[in-house]
């Protein structure tokens, strides 16, 4: 596998490149799929798995497993298609999700009533994820695609984790990522309503517990706003395949 090749095959479009990984759209006739190539042994995630007494997985296998498990749980994610591993190189292929925009882009143009509908759809996905003990760790609005059939699809699951008893901080970080990445058109009242509905959906009814969670989310979102994004270059979908 050549994760650094600029032109891998005819019908291959580079979507994102960051240290140790790249994402491409592969097109063959009417067939489209997403390929993610990794170089490296998994870093901190591999050490975490070893400390827990399990075999360290390659980055591609970790994402492949997450896609399979979340799909089985009913979380809308791309379908895992194939996995390949060769030493420190690994590759996962998944279905391409037909879409023209991300949820961030849709909300930036949507009127109030439509934003409310998308907020409900988003809440359903996040609750499905967290109730099952999963957390995303990069739960930004740009990682929700607005599918061509009108639903949502959660992507970029390479860092997602599942714990039997997740620490509260991971859920706080996911909600903070949503708060930090929400388009400016989403009002403060809408954000607070979403957070309140999330806590109710998680069975958190104690007023003090709800306030503590909201305060923690706010602090984390402020830190994210001050954080410099990690290096990486993204490229838009080719015009001819945006559908």
KACOR-V174193 format. One record per residue. N is the residue number from 1. RES is the residue in one small letter. SS is DSSP state (helix for helix, strand for strand, loop for the rest). PHI is phi in degrees with one decimal (none if undefined). NEAR is the number of other C-alpha atoms within 10 Angstrom. Layout:
# KACOR-V174193
n->{N	N}
res->{RES	RES}
ss->{SS	SS}
phi->{PHI	PHI}
near->{NEAR	NEAR}
This chain:
# KACOR-V174193
n->{1	2	3	4	5	6	7	8	9	10	11	12	13	14	15	16	17	18	19	20	21	22	23	24	25	26	27	28	29	30	31	32	33	34	35	36	37	38	39	40	41	42	43	44	45	46	47	48	49	50	51	52	53	54	55	56	57	58	59	60	61	62	63	64	65	66	67	68	69	70	71	72	73	74	75	76	77	78	79	80	81	82	83	84	85	86	87	88	89	90	91	92	93	94	95	96	97	98	99	100	101	102	103	104	105	106	107	108	109	110	111	112	113	114	115	116	117	118	119	120	121	122	123	124	125	126	127	128	129	130	131	132	133	134	135	136	137	138	139	140	141	142	143	144	145	146	147	148	149	150	151	152	153	154	155	156	157	158	159	160	161	162	163	164	165	166	167	168	169	170	171	172	173	174	175	176	177	178	179	180	181	182	183	184	185	186	187	188	189	190	191	192	193	194	195	196	197	198	199	200	201	202	203	204	205	206	207	208	209	210	211	212	213	214	215	216	217	218	219	220	221	222	223	224	225	226	227	228	229	230	231	232	233	234	235	236	237	238	239	240	241	242	243}
res->{x	x	x	x	x	x	x	x	x	x	x	x	x	x	x	x	x	x	x	x	x	x	x	x	x	x	x	x	x	x	x	x	x	x	x	x	x	x	x	x	x	x	x	x	x	x	x	x	x	x	x	x	x	x	x	x	x	x	x	x	x	x	x	x	x	x	x	x	x	x	x	x	x	x	x	x	x	x	x	x	x	x	x	x	x	x	x	x	x	x	x	x	x	x	x	x	x	x	x	x	x	x	x	x	x	x	x	x	x	x	x	x	x	x	x	x	x	x	x	x	x	x	x	x	x	x	x	x	x	x	x	x	x	x	x	x	x	x	x	x	x	x	x	x	x	x	x	x	x	x	x	x	x	x	x	x	x	x	x	x	x	x	x	x	x	x	x	x	x	x	x	x	x	x	x	x	x	x	x	x	x	x	x	x	x	x	x	x	x	x	x	x	x	x	x	x	x	x	x	x	x	x	x	x	x	x	x	x	x	x	x	x	x	x	x	x	x	x	x	x	x	x	x	x	x	x	x	x	x	x	x	x	x	x	x	x	x	x	x	x	x	x	x}
ss->{loop	loop	loop	loop	loop	loop	loop	loop	loop	loop	loop	strand	strand	strand	strand	strand	strand	strand	loop	loop	strand	strand	strand	strand	strand	strand	strand	strand	loop	loop	strand	strand	strand	strand	strand	strand	strand	strand	strand	loop	loop	loop	helix	helix	helix	helix	helix	helix	helix	helix	helix	loop	loop	loop	loop	loop	loop	loop	helix	helix	helix	helix	helix	helix	helix	helix	helix	helix	helix	helix	helix	helix	loop	loop	loop	loop	strand	loop	loop	strand	strand	strand	strand	strand	strand	strand	loop	loop	strand	strand	strand	strand	strand	strand	strand	loop	loop	loop	strand	strand	strand	strand	helix	helix	helix	helix	helix	helix	helix	loop	loop	helix	helix	helix	helix	helix	helix	helix	helix	helix	helix	helix	helix	helix	helix	helix	helix	helix	helix	helix	helix	loop	loop	strand	strand	loop	loop	loop	loop	loop	helix	helix	helix	strand	strand	strand	strand	loop	loop	loop	loop	strand	strand	strand	loop	loop	loop	loop	loop	loop	strand	strand	loop	loop	loop	loop	loop	helix	helix	helix	helix	helix	helix	helix	helix	helix	helix	helix	helix	helix	helix	loop	loop	loop	loop	loop	loop	helix	helix	helix	helix	helix	helix	helix	helix	helix	helix	helix	helix	helix	helix	loop	loop	loop	loop	loop	helix	helix	helix	helix	helix	helix	helix	helix	helix	helix	helix	helix	helix	helix	helix	helix	helix	helix	helix	helix	loop	loop	loop	loop	loop	loop	strand	strand	loop	loop	loop	loop	helix	helix	helix	loop	loop}
phi->{none	-114.5	-71.4	-105.7	-67.5	-78.6	-127.7	-71.3	-149.0	-63.5	84.4	-111.4	-122.1	-69.8	-103.7	-157.0	-134.2	-141.3	-53.2	86.2	-160.2	-149.4	-122.7	-132.3	-99.1	-106.1	-124.3	-137.6	64.4	-88.4	-85.7	-134.3	-152.6	-105.4	-121.6	-116.7	-109.5	-122.8	-125.8	133.9	-93.7	109.3	54.8	-61.0	-64.3	-65.6	-63.3	-61.3	-66.5	-65.0	-63.1	-88.3	82.1	-115.7	-70.1	-71.4	-99.9	-71.0	-57.0	-66.8	-64.8	-61.9	-71.2	-58.7	-61.6	-63.3	-60.7	-63.7	-67.2	-68.7	-60.4	-65.2	-82.9	88.5	-80.0	-72.0	-134.0	-60.7	-85.8	-68.8	-112.7	-158.8	-137.6	-138.8	-136.7	-148.9	64.3	-85.6	-106.4	-147.6	-145.4	-125.8	-114.2	-141.8	-65.8	-82.2	-99.1	-57.5	-162.1	-119.3	-159.7	-90.5	-63.8	-60.0	-67.9	-65.3	-65.8	-66.3	-115.2	-79.9	-72.5	-56.6	-64.5	-72.2	-60.4	-62.9	-65.3	-68.5	-62.0	-66.3	-65.4	-63.1	-58.3	-60.5	-66.3	-64.2	-66.7	-58.2	-64.1	-72.2	-63.2	-87.1	86.8	-95.8	-142.2	-86.9	77.9	-142.8	-83.0	-96.7	-59.3	-70.3	-94.2	-113.8	-90.8	-90.0	-64.0	-63.7	-87.5	98.5	-96.5	-106.4	-139.9	-91.3	-124.3	60.1	-100.9	-64.2	-107.0	-65.5	-134.2	-131.1	-124.3	-64.0	-138.6	-61.0	-72.2	-57.3	-59.2	-70.3	-69.3	-59.8	-65.7	-62.4	-67.7	-66.7	-63.1	-65.2	-60.5	-66.0	-97.8	-63.7	-59.3	-61.1	-70.8	-78.6	-74.0	-60.9	-62.1	-66.1	-66.4	-66.4	-64.0	-62.9	-62.6	-63.6	-66.7	-62.2	-63.7	-63.8	-64.8	-88.7	79.4	-92.9	-105.9	-65.5	-61.3	-66.2	-64.4	-64.6	-65.6	-63.2	-63.4	-60.5	-66.2	-65.3	-61.6	-61.2	-63.8	-66.4	-63.7	-64.4	-65.6	-61.9	-64.8	-89.3	-82.3	-80.6	-59.7	-69.4	-62.9	172.2	-124.4	-107.9	-129.1	-71.4	-61.5	-58.1	-55.8	-72.2	-114.9	-79.4	-163.0}
near->{14	10	18	14	10	10	10	15	10	9	13	18	21	21	18	16	19	13	12	15	20	22	22	21	22	20	17	10	7	6	9	18	18	21	25	24	23	26	22	14	19	20	11	9	17	18	16	14	14	13	11	10	9	11	12	19	17	25	28	27	20	20	25	22	17	21	26	15	15	20	15	11	12	11	20	19	25	22	17	19	15	14	17	14	16	10	9	12	20	22	25	23	24	21	17	16	22	16	19	16	17	17	23	21	16	18	21	14	12	14	12	13	9	13	20	17	11	18	18	14	13	19	17	14	18	21	18	18	19	17	11	16	16	22	23	23	19	20	24	22	22	19	17	22	24	23	17	14	9	9	14	23	21	23	19	19	22	19	14	16	17	16	10	8	9	15	10	9	13	16	20	21	23	22	27	25	24	18	25	21	17	20	17	11	15	19	13	11	9	15	15	13	13	19	19	17	16	18	17	13	16	13	9	15	12	10	9	10	12	16	12	11	20	18	13	17	24	19	14	19	22	15	12	17	12	8	9	7	8	8	8	11	12	12	12	10	17	11	8	6	13	12	12}
